[in-house]
Amino acid sequence: MEWATRIFSVESRTEPSEFVERIWRTWSVPEENMLSVALPHWQIVVVKPANGRPMTVVRGPETTTSVTGIPQDAEFIGIEFKLGAFMPAVALDALVNVGRELDAVSASKVAFAGRSWEIPNFDNAFDFVEHLVREGALVRDPVVQQTMLRKPVAVTERSVQRRFLRATGLTYGTVRQIERAERTVELLSAGVSILDTVDIAGYSDQAHMTRSLQRFVGRTPGQLAVRTR
């Protein structure tokens, strides 16, 4: 999320967890829009305006860049889930590149996965996730991690593809492409030359890398290199 968050001051929390990649928090900035980059993880995002009720959104994985508006005078809290952690009652493949606002039950609760839940805040977000797990509303498919680590699994390739799609909303190939683009941004941001980055990241040529970055990050290699300098 580097380019999406560059204009924000983002506070993050991480703890040992099989389900959560990170908890993050930020606040509105005096900008109307931001560039959101591709992200293979799904999230629960709470928007807390200075005046009015909070809004809770389930945001699916993103496979391309998009320009989105920034609500003003608000705090944003996000729970970013690890690959393979999913809610059986939520079809992640139907949420790719979109977000769905949850119905409010009260000022402090929302309807989600067939029941009502307290809206989490930055401090109790991990407790909120543990509650989901205890209730069986959030589960984890170990096949996803095994596949990402290229470890053998005791199921057919078709079963792996089906389970990977159900647990992430994406295909294995798409996740790998997004992760390679993220790695490419890191390399270019660290001052690695464009040609060396092509080789290290495993692209077939510079044009291949350029197409990938334009799709997933919304920038060309040259733009990233210039911004770094």
Disulfide bonds with the S-S distance in Angstrom:
none
